[in-house]
Amino acid sequence: MDGGLTVSKVVSEMLEIANSSLPSSALLSKFVETIKGTFGIDDVKALSLSGSTGGQLDEYVSNTKKPYIDNQLSEFSAFPELIQYRNSGYLSCAVIPVSANGKVILTFKALSKEENKFNEELVGMLSLVSSIFSFSFAYKEEFGKNLRLAEYFDASFFASPIPQFIISKDNRVVRENKESAKAFGLSGSDTKSAIGLDYEALKAASAYGKAITKFVGREGPGELYSFAPKKMGDSLLHVAATNVTGKRLYEGILGMLGKSNDVYIALIDESYSVKSYSYNLDSAFASQDGFRDGRKFTDILDEKSAETLREMMSRCADKPVFGDLSLALGAGKVPVHCVMSKVEAGYLIAASNMKAEEYANRAVQDMNDFIEGISEVAMKIDDQGFIKECNMPVEAVLGYAKEELVDKQLSSIYKDSSTLSRDVSYVYNGGKVDNSYVDLMRKDGTAVAATQTIRKFRSMENSDGYIVIFKELETKRRLDDLEDQLREKDVEVRKYKSASDLKSQFIDNMSHELKTPLTSIRGYSLFMYEGQGGELSEAQKDWLRIVIEESDRLLLIIQQVLDAAKLDANKIKLEPKEVDLKAMGENPSIKGLEEMARAKGLEFEWKADYDVPTIIADPNRVIQVFVNLIGNAIKFTEKGSVKVHISQRSRKFVECSVEDTGIGIADDDKRKLFKKFYQAQKKAQLVRQDGAGTGLGLAISKDIVKLHGGKIYFESKLGKGSTFAFTLPVNKKQK
Ligand code: ADP
């Protein structure tokens, strides 16, 4: 293919199409045909992107703004559309974006049944052609729009009952409709002298979106018109004029002053003639068919008020003046506060009903009372965010005195003031904020969780203000209080703990100090008893035996007190090992007890079931428990037996029980048995010579068993006997 020739041919063809007067849809199909014919492309699919979104491929191309080429369509092509083309028999595809003003307005897809059809040269030409096309296409679209706009404009311009004209930069009135010609006759004359306005003045007003109010009249004071200019392009202004003479002042002014029944507005000239007025003055100035000519504002004033008005006007030059008048309206006399300002069109009077003012004052007072009266924290904020008023609860909740907060920035009591700005801007834009969560800061810097409710209100000074009401989150505060209490308790606990540490340390030291001399006493007594210091009489031996026995008892007591104190202070650490409970009966301490029982004439049995497993426990501590229980059983049994039985209670626990046929325990005592220093017999006046103990044995046993993760319990019948039993886990877990 001859590139040069093709280019010039297709460009000239495209230009011809572009310059034709075809509508844009026909333009598109002509374009497609031309491409197909010129480049031998099998199919072209064009998709206008305005409105409809194409497939992924169109989206991709319109985003990258670059042609996309796939010269070997296959089922692995990147986009589903391409696989579809392949399935309809095409082998290569080029997607070309068509853009106008930097925006992709169209994509077209060229499809060929040949492989590798779209080489660089062809894609370049397609892009070139498409850009020629895009210009004409975009131009046609725009032109169509303008044409419609012009038609519309003409219709509304010429047929309008409102005077309208178009003025150009050089102060020429380019166009004027019938009404304008009738009212102002601008064509051919200069606008400055005709309506007192020129292009510059109107343009300035249009920049602010404002209308200019002017008296226009070829003779006399004339009529009052409001001119609303709008820019048309760079050098034209479209001006619509509304005759507002004798009518109510247009809504704009009312809107500005707040559309209130209690605000009266009138425009008068220097001879007090009323030119215009607000609707609530209808009863004074309007007849059935509108404005009554020649009415003077002084007509509705008594002599005194008329004098005030005259006096006000004489003072009114570059600043507004104030005065109090009394208006005679249909409903009677209305006392008003009044402000007069000189405007281009005359003197503007705005008067507000004093009663209404009082009412407003009262409303403000009511609001303040309301703020004062509610139990939540309430504040009045001005439009700058300063606190203007707040109530008593603020002192309890935030710890500030009321006066301290007034004139402070509201944001200063927030932990994070961004929540405030967010909520205020929401309210500012007309929303309502109810119970949004905030963290406030007390004077002392601590946080208070609260919710806030914000409303906008308009103050008497006509500026925006806000009412903010905070509700402290009660539950949150309770939680915080509880947390504080817990902290205090924790401190207390630590105090006690250190006290108890001190106690156990003391006991530890003391028992050591006691044990050492006691061991000596016992040892030397034993030497003497055995005759190593020389022969002793029977009586001397008897006394020494008592010394030795009492030393033993004292040593036991000291050991028990020490153990109890250590267990109390959590000072005892177990030393777990593998323990064979069956073999424990051979332990010397147990053997000693067995002898003691036999000596007392009691039957003694140590029985372990065959299936009792070895367990993990601290053997010395387990023996201590056995010694306590067996010792008690022997102590409190006069005849019969003491039987130890070890069995597997469950998969995880073994049970050891010590059964006796002794005196038993009264129901009253049962509950208190494991308490430290408790001795049932003492209470029952059954103190026995050999039975005196410390009342610590069971308490210590209970702690040791608990430490192993087991339980201790007993059954007993008064006069029949008791069974004490405890469990131990097979695999000890320290508690
Ligand atoms: P003690 O050093 O007094 O034996 P324990 O804590 O071992 O202290 O026992 C507390 C009390 O429980 C004993 O004084 C006794 O009244 C009662 N007690 C303990 N075991 C038995 C038992 N097997 N039979 C009757 N009473 C018992």
Residues whose N, C-alpha, C, O or C-beta is under 5 A from the ligand:
A	BS01	ADP	N632 A633 F636 G662 G664 I665 L673 Y678 Q679 A680 Q681 G693 T694 G695 L696 G697 L698 A699 S722
